[in-house]
């Protein structure tokens, strides 16, 4: 009974507020990361020399630096040049930029898989270059990028736990505080892990529904 | 504009890829209602010529005039406007794979011509009816046969109301039993007075439809003339050989 009370009065409220913070980190990072990733992916293929070099360097650095190092730079590094970010903002910016770098690779690969004739046909109808990319190439490429980008979203759910390293206390952070206070590492982190598993399962289910929803004959999916 | 003024004029068009000269000074004219057929062996430059005329490939030299205005220096918006007036049909259809037949035809109207969706849908359906595919409007390209895909692509080009149609071997990637339905659609277009330039290997079809056959080889026009002349009284030996060969082939496909 003590255990139950402990769970209800100490663990549950703390983890719930941590979970809420996690969700507040994940959702905006997922949306910004995906949007920026699509833009970067497009620029890597269709940009001019300057833009290609720029976004190429971006991807190199943001995939090359460990995410934790990136977060430290945003939160602890930027104040040295006079820019102060809240822990939350530092985490969201860090996650979005890192996530976008990975998304851009999936999008780039997907764009390359679209037949050259699609662009030519669009142009022959009078589409501008941008119009053809937006209305003809991207709707196809994003369908193809979805499995890979979905994977990146799943990954984001878990690396959001790094936010507590820059003092943004989310689910893992709350778990760490509880576990240290009561010395119940096994129990608390099993619960924390299970909550992540639940989030990932929900996201997987949602992504599968999304793939079904945008499925088009000719863009075959592997699962059913 | 007078009746005998050409719609489209190509003057001394040249194109090279790396060291290879693909077009070595092509000149021709299209008048309203003209149907010109490009024939010649693979690699003669027929497809490159059509792509250059549609400004899908930049020509290295020479001029292309639509109603007397040189379009080779056009940029951006003027290129987009020009391409709406000069429709293009591709050998491998290039239907937009993520859109139904109807939406393939609609998208240019909605996104390029900025026509409201309802009106665009009405016009797209009319074009699909014209190629006999109204009942397949909601099918995706992957669900259509090759012949049906090519007919949708013709409807898509027609919807933009072009003045000239360029057809790049429209039946070459079709099974023989599917070419007929596409040729019928092209015949209907011809009957309706559409100005066309078509690259094809179907000599018998060209013979019945074209008012001029242009024989190309190695990036140059070897000879041009009426189908009768090209088939029975060609001046150039190569033309005679080529025409006799593909004519014979299409009359006796098993040979």
Interface residues (C-beta under 8 A of the other chain):
Chain A: X115 X117 X118 X120 X121 X122 X123 X124 X125 X126 X127 X128 X131 X135 X136 X139 X140 X143 X216 X217 X218 X219
Chain B: X54 X56 X76 X77 X80 X81 X83 X84 X87 X88 X90 X92 X94 X95 X96 X97 X98 X107 X108 X111 X112 X113 X140 X141 X142 X143 X153 X156 X157 X160
